Every structure is written in structure tokens, then in C-alpha cells.
Amino acid sequence: MTTPRQDKTPWWSQGKTPDYRFSLANERTFLAWIRTALAFLAGAVGIDQFTVHLDPLVRQGLVLLLVVCAALLGGLAYRRWVNNEKAMRQENDMPYTPMLLIVTLFITLIAIALAAMILFG
């Protein structure tokens, strides 16, 4: 029994090359998500450096939350970019992304933590 040969063509060479305007729009969206991740990192650095009066455990927890959010956003942004590029190359519909919900939940969680830090810190 033989197994079918796997296609070794990289995904970026498969299908039909999309209109460059759509690829550039997809790239701009990716870069917007990366800017958001960088903003989370900048917030982490700011909290770490400028809130030395806070309890170290609270400060480190908030900084860690922001860093994890930034790392997760960066990875999800790349995955979304790849999935959109694949969909365009195969002339499929764009896939659903949970990123908006994830970012909203992260920002809500961080806002609650910051409010608690201001009120009780």
C-alpha cells in the first residue's frame, strides 16, 4: 500500500497570487496588531519602571500580564496574516478570527487591574 505524496510546495507559492492591494492591506492589518502588542510591552516597561512604590508582587503580576498579552498578540497576528494570505491565494472566504474578543478581554482585565491598583495601591 502506498501513501499519497504530500505537496511540498510552500503555502506562499500555492494557489493564485492575490491582487497586491489585498496583500498590502493584510500586511497593514498585521502591522496594526504588532503595534498593539508593542503598546502592551511599552505599558509593561512603564509600570515596571515608574511604579516602584507598589507592592512588588502586584507590580510584577501586572507587568507579566502585559508581557504575556503582547507575546500572544504577536503570535496571533502572524497566524491571522498567514490564514488570510492562504484564503486569498485559494480564493476562499476570509477565516473568522477571535482576536477582537481576545484583545477586548485583555484590555478589560488590565483596566480592572489598573483601577484596583489605583484605588487600593
C-alpha positions in Angstrom: 0.0 0.0 0.0 1.4 3.4 -0.9 0.7 6.7 0.7 -0.1 9.7 -1.5 2.8 12.1 -1.9 2.5 15.2 0.2 2.7 18.5 -1.7 6.0 20.1 -0.6 5.2 23.5 -2.2 5.3 26.2 0.5 1.9 27.9 1.2 3.1 31.2 -0.3 3.7 29.6 -3.6 0.4 27.7 -3.8 -2.8 28.9 -5.4 -3.2 32.1 -7.3 -1.2 35.2 -6.4 -3.7 37.7 -5.0 -4.0 41.3 -6.1 -1.1 43.1 -4.4 -3.5 45.7 -2.9 -5.2 43.0 -0.8 -1.8 41.6 0.3 -0.7 45.0 1.3 -4.0 45.6 3.2 -3.5 42.3 5.0 0.1 43.4 5.9 -1.1 46.7 7.2 -3.6 44.9 9.5 -0.8 42.7 10.7 1.4 45.7 11.5 -1.5 47.3 13.4 -1.7 44.2 15.6 2.0 44.3 16.1 1.8 48.0 17.1 -0.8 47.0 19.7 1.5 44.3 21.0 4.3 46.8 21.3 2.0 49.2 23.2 1.4 46.4 25.7 5.2 45.9 26.0 5.7 49.7 26.5 3.0 49.7 29.2 4.8 46.8 30.9 8.1 48.7 30.9 6.4 51.8 32.2 4.6 50.1 35.0 7.8 48.2 35.9 10.0 51.4 36.0 7.6 54.0 37.3 5.5 52.3 40.0 8.3 51.3 42.4 6.0 52.3 45.3 3.7 49.4 44.6 3.8 46.1 46.2 6.4 44.1 44.1 4.0 41.2 43.7 1.3 43.4 42.3 3.7 45.2 40.0 5.3 42.0 38.7 1.9 40.4 38.2 0.6 43.3 36.1 3.9 43.5 34.1 3.8 39.8 33.5 0.1 40.0 32.3 1.1 42.8 29.8 4.1 40.9 28.5 2.0 37.7 28.0 -0.6 39.7 26.3 2.0 41.2 24.0 3.5 37.8 23.1 0.1 36.3 22.5 -1.0 39.1 20.3 2.2 38.9 18.2 1.8 35.2 17.6 -1.9 35.6 16.8 -1.2 38.5 14.5 1.2 36.3 12.5 -1.3 33.4 12.4 -4.1 35.7 11.2 -1.9 37.2 8.5 -0.9 33.7 7.2 -4.5 32.4 7.3 -5.7 35.5 5.4 -2.9 35.1 2.8 -3.8 31.4 2.3 -7.5 32.3 1.9 -6.7 34.9 -0.7 -4.4 32.5 -2.6 -7.1 29.8 -2.6 -9.9 32.3 -3.4 -11.7 31.3 -0.2 -13.6 33.5 2.3 -11.6 35.1 5.0 -11.5 33.0 8.1 -13.1 34.1 11.4 -10.7 35.4 14.0 -11.3 35.6 17.7 -8.6 38.3 18.1 -11.0 41.2 18.6 -12.6 39.4 21.5 -9.2 38.4 22.9 -7.9 41.9 22.8 -11.1 43.3 24.3 -10.8 40.8 27.2 -7.2 41.6 27.8 -7.8 45.4 27.8 -10.7 44.9 30.2 -8.7 42.7 32.5 -5.8 45.2 32.5 -8.2 48.1 33.1 -9.7 46.3 36.1 -6.2 45.6 37.5 -5.1 49.2 37.0 -8.2 50.5 38.6 -7.7 48.2 41.6 -4.0 49.3 41.8 -5.1 53.0 41.8 -7.8 52.5 44.4 -6.1 50.1 46.7 -2.4 50.6 45.9 
